[in-house]
């Protein structure tokens, strides 16, 4: 047991504690960084689009680079003696190697974001490790890339391993073993590789394992946000699925009256109502709907309202064909048109004209619903959409719920603006990020 007398375990323990202390500092930086709105949005929706995946990969890659430069430098020619950094971003001597915690952050990237995020973070941090130099530069850089990719593949094919402490621990141990194999295969001369692994493995294994578990706890915070978001989206889908009882009751009464006047037309409206309800049931399971589908739903809805108010209103649509494939929240247009129909015609003489427009603003889409109705008083206009407003005809809560839904779906990047001139007209402008895929 001479190695005990030589202080082998004492040095090993001291080095491990020093690295873990630095790991905790980096994890604290990561946790604080996750408070940044855009970064948190990207991390919470990492699988939604490639831009979020790229942002997440860069985030983990930068943390991994910090992990490299927060490590311990050892001189293999002096039996693994610890050497102080001369400069954190200068190339090191050929006989030097780095005992850092870059790889635990790359493992975390793959386990959290999947193969593309793991690979991207691995390439960024691996290339930087190669650039730092030392006899383990090529081996360390290659191992970093492989660790990120392999952890990401675990996320893709065995996701259950990424959500439990046991699974994360097993992946971390296997990934660290993979790193040592790569180092043994790529470092020349082989004697240096053996000496490095002999000194590195007992130190880095507990650091990587405990570090991954700590990062797992940090990610739990994001997962709780995901669960909250999923619950809110389920609630929104339930709201979208609801068909207002007054609407059904009025539609049935209108069809009942029509039966005695025009049975054929009444039959057609019964079939239309069935299609409308079936379409509503289908969109109840969706967080988004294409503009073309929403417009079709709206036309069904207004067709039924025409039974109650024949010849009282007219819908005009000005939407370019290229915007029809954009996705919006279900019932967005219906809510705005419903408000225009029931509030705009109050006390108005003549035909109520409802104009629906869509405008392409590059990264954003603007929807406009305008009517030539009675308008809204300045006092009420100040409250609409910002709080629930009492109304004998409803609508006071509909706009408020829509604004809340927009904030949830687009994380504050969508706006709802109401412009009105009392006795002249009202226009509601809905501006939201342009999305060509459902979410």
Long-range contacts (C-beta under 8 A, 24 or more apart in sequence): 12-202, 12-203, 15-72, 15-82, 15-99, 15-203, 16-203, 16-206, 16-207, 18-72, 19-71, 19-72, 19-99, 19-100, 19-101, 19-203, 19-207, 20-207, 20-210, 20-211, 22-70, 22-71, 22-101, 23-67, 23-101, 23-104, 23-207, 23-210, 23-211, 23-214, 24-214, 25-70, 26-63, 26-66, 26-67, 26-70, 26-101, 26-105, 27-211, 27-214, 27-215, 27-218, 29-63, 29-66, 30-63, 30-215, 30-218, 31-218, 31-221, 33-59, 34-218, 34-221, 34-222, 37-411, 37-412, 40-222, 40-225, 41-411, 43-112, 43-222, 44-222, 44-225, 44-226, 44-229, 46-112, 46-113, 46-114, 46-117, 47-113, 47-114, 48-439, 49-437, 50-116, 53-113, 53-114, 53-116, 53-117, 53-120, 54-120, 56-109, 56-112, 56-113, 56-117, 56-121, 57-109, 57-113, 57-116, 57-117, 57-118, 57-119, 57-120, 57-121, 57-124, 58-120, 58-121, 58-124, 59-121, 60-105, 60-106, 60-108, 60-109, 60-112, 60-113, 60-117, 60-121, 61-109, 61-120, 61-121, 61-122, 61-123, 61-124, 61-125, 62-124, 63-105, 64-102, 64-103, 64-105, 64-106, 64-109, 64-121, 64-124, 64-125, 64-144, 65-102, 65-124, 65-125, 65-128, 67-100, 67-101, 67-102, 67-103, 67-104, 67-105, 67-125, 68-98, 68-100, 68-102, 68-125, 68-128, 68-129, 68-132, 69-100, 70-100, 70-101, 71-98, 71-99, 71-100, 71-101, 71-102, 72-98, 72-99, 72-100, 73-97, 73-98, 73-99, 74-98, 74-99, 74-199, 76-135, 76-192, 76-195, 76-196, 80-195, 80-199, 91-131, 91-132, 91-133, 92-132, 92-133, 92-134, 93-133, 93-134, 94-133, 94-134, 94-135, 95-134, 95-135, 96-133, 96-134, 96-135, 97-134, 97-135, 97-136, 97-140, 97-196, 97-200, 98-129, 98-132, 98-134, 98-136, 98-140, 99-199, 99-200, 99-203, 99-204, 101-204, 101-207, 101-208, 101-211, 102-129, 102-140, 102-144, 103-143, 103-144, 103-147, 103-175, 103-176, 103-179, 103-204, 103-208, 104-172, 104-207, 104-208, 104-211, 104-212, 104-215, 105-211, 105-215, 106-144, 106-147, 106-148, 106-151, 107-147, 107-148, 107-151, 107-171, 107-172, 107-175, 107-208, 107-212, 108-151, 108-212, 108-215, 108-216, 108-219, 109-148, 109-151, 109-152, 110-147, 110-148, 110-149, 110-150, 110-151, 110-152, 110-153, 110-154, 110-155, 111-151, 111-152, 111-154, 111-155, 111-162, 111-168, 111-171, 111-212, 112-155, 112-162, 112-219, 113-152, 113-155, 114-152, 114-155, 114-156, 115-149, 115-152, 115-153, 115-155, 115-156, 116-152, 117-148, 117-152, 118-147, 118-148, 118-149, 118-150, 118-151, 118-152, 118-153, 118-155, 119-145, 119-148, 119-149, 119-152, 120-148, 121-148, 122-146, 122-147, 122-148, 122-149, 123-148, 135-187, 135-192, 136-183, 136-187, 136-196, 138-186, 138-187, 139-182, 139-183, 139-185, 139-186, 139-187, 139-193, 140-183, 142-182, 142-186, 143-178, 143-179, 143-182, 143-183, 144-179, 146-178, 146-179, 146-182, 147-175, 147-178, 147-179, 150-175, 150-178, 151-175, 163-223, 165-213, 165-216, 168-212, 168-213, 168-216, 169-209, 169-212, 169-213, 171-212, 172-208, 172-209, 172-212, 172-213, 173-205, 173-208, 173-209, 175-208, 176-201, 176-204, 176-205, 176-208, 176-209, 179-204, 229-408, 232-408, 233-287, 233-408, 236-287, 236-329, 236-405, 236-408, 236-409, 237-284, 237-285, 237-286, 237-287, 238-284, 239-401, 239-405, 240-280, 240-283, 240-284, 240-329, 240-330, 240-331, 241-280, 241-281, 241-283, 241-284, 243-277, 243-280, 247-304, 250-308, 251-304, 251-307, 251-308, 254-304, 254-307, 254-308, 255-307, 258-307, 269-303, 269-304, 269-307, 272-300, 272-303, 272-304, 273-304, 275-300, 276-300, 276-301, 276-304, 283-330, 283-331, 284-330, 286-330, 286-438, 287-329, 287-409, 287-438, 287-439, 288-327, 288-328, 288-329, 288-330, 288-409, 288-435, 288-438, 288-439, 289-327, 289-328, 289-329, 289-330, 289-438, 290-324, 290-325, 290-326, 290-327, 290-328, 290-438, 291-319, 291-323, 291-324, 291-325, 291-326, 291-327, 291-328, 291-358, 292-324, 292-325, 294-328, 294-330, 294-331, 294-332, 294-333, 294-334, 295-319, 295-324, 295-333, 295-356, 297-331, 297-333, 297-334, 298-333, 298-334, 298-337, 298-356, 301-334, 301-337, 301-338, 302-337, 302-341, 305-341, 309-341, 309-345, 311-351, 312-345, 312-351, 312-352, 313-341, 313-345, 313-351, 313-352, 313-353, 313-354, 314-351, 314-352, 314-353, 314-354, 315-354, 315-356, 316-353, 316-354, 316-355, 316-356, 317-356, 318-355, 318-356, 318-357, 318-358, 319-356, 319-357, 319-358, 320-358, 320-360, 322-360, 323-358, 323-360, 323-365, 325-436, 326-358, 326-365, 326-434, 326-435, 326-436, 327-435, 327-436, 327-437, 327-438, 327-439, 328-365, 328-367, 328-432, 329-402, 329-405, 329-406, 329-409, 332-367, 332-402, 332-430, 333-367, 333-369, 335-398, 335-399, 335-402, 336-367, 336-369, 336-402, 336-428, 336-430, 337-369, 338-395, 338-398, 339-395, 339-398, 339-399, 339-428, 340-369, 340-370, 340-371, 340-373, 340-426, 340-428, 341-371, 342-393, 342-394, 342-395, 343-373, 343-374, 343-376, 343-393, 343-395, 343-426, 344-371, 344-372, 344-373, 344-374, 344-426, 345-373, 345-374, 346-373, 346-374, 346-393, 347-374, 348-373, 348-374, 360-434, 361-431, 361-434, 362-434, 363-433, 363-434, 364-431, 364-432, 364-433, 364-434, 365-431, 365-432, 365-433, 365-434, 366-429, 366-430, 366-431, 367-429, 367-430, 367-431, 367-432, 368-427, 368-428, 368-429, 368-430, 369-427, 369-428, 369-430, 370-425, 370-426, 370-427, 370-428, 371-425, 371-426, 371-427, 372-424, 372-425, 373-425, 373-426, 374-422, 374-423, 375-420, 375-421, 375-422, 375-423, 375-424, 375-425, 375-426, 376-418, 376-420, 376-422, 376-426, 377-422, 378-422, 381-418, 381-420, 384-418, 385-416, 385-418, 406-430, 406-432, 409-439
